[in-house]
Amino acid sequence: MGLRKQANQMAEKTVTEYNANPEIEFIFEICASVTHKLNHHLWTGIVLPYLQEEVPHNPAAVKCLIQTIQNLYSSKEAHSNFDWVTEGELLECYLRMCPEDEWAISKAIEQRSRWLAYTIHEWPLGVLYGNNGATIEQCNEIIEAVSQLRLLDKESSYELLCKDIEDKTIQYQEQLQRYKASTQSEET
């Protein structure tokens, strides 16, 4: 709405009030309300100090970091302080602590299925891992991620996607293995 200055002033005032009377539930509330990114002043003044103390041993803090992951990604200093952790790694950590948490399961399914769909979006040219073609070893990681998605997806809602990715990745991996074998035989 073009009211950034006013929003930042309100956020700074909120940080001051919070620091005068900290209430942990407030952190959980603001993190749960994030749709993309939390106001920078709120994140650095309230949420980040809590996260720096509590992650990775406190599941509530790990969940807050997942909910504010875009803030983390946009701060090189903060991200490096968390060893460049990814959303996927945080979800795995959180699920180890809270394996029955429906929010985390749903989020992990969403995140993993997006990443897996990305790996085959250039098919039939190849299978991607990051921005490059997957290696033989990375194909194994993709197939393992498909297995993990199947374990999380109790209703088998993503089975068609899993089968498609698995088939294409195996086919691509076989092509890589044939190419590797042919180049090795030419060298000898």
Residue pairs with C-beta under 8 A, 6 or more apart in sequence:
7 39
8 39
8 40
8 41
11 39
11 40
11 41
11 42
11 45
12 41
12 45
14 41
14 42
14 46
15 41
15 42
15 45
15 46
18 26
18 45
18 46
19 45
19 46
24 50
26 46
27 46
27 47
27 50
27 64
28 60
28 64
30 38
30 42
30 46
30 47
31 38
31 47
31 63
31 64
31 67
31 68
32 67
34 67
34 68
36 70
37 68
37 70
37 71
37 74
38 47
38 68
38 71
40 71
43 68
43 71
44 75
44 78
47 64
47 68
47 71
48 71
48 78
50 61
50 64
51 61
51 64
51 65
51 82
52 81
53 61
54 60
54 61
55 61
55 62
55 65
55 82
56 62
56 93
59 94
59 97
59 98
62 90
62 93
62 94
62 97
63 94
63 103
63 104
65 72
65 82
65 85
65 90
66 87
66 90
66 91
66 94
66 104
66 107
69 87
69 90
71 78
72 78
72 79
72 82
72 85
73 79
79 85
87 111
88 108
88 111
88 112
88 115
91 104
91 107
91 108
91 111
92 108
94 101
94 104
95 101
95 104
95 105
95 108
98 104
105 152
108 152
109 149
109 152
109 153
109 158
112 145
112 148
112 149
112 152
113 149
113 158
113 161
115 145
116 142
116 145
116 146
116 149
116 161
116 162
116 165
117 161
117 165
118 128
119 127
119 128
119 129
119 134
119 142
119 165
119 169
120 127
120 128
120 164
120 165
120 168
120 169
121 128
122 128
123 168
126 133
126 134
126 172
127 133
127 134
127 139
127 142
127 168
127 169
127 172
127 173
128 134
129 135
129 138
129 141
129 142
134 142
134 169
134 172
134 173
135 176
136 173
136 176
136 177
136 180
139 169
139 170
139 172
139 173
139 176
140 173
142 165
142 169
143 166
143 169
143 170
146 162
146 165
146 166
146 169
149 158
149 162
150 156
150 158
150 159
150 162
153 159
153 162
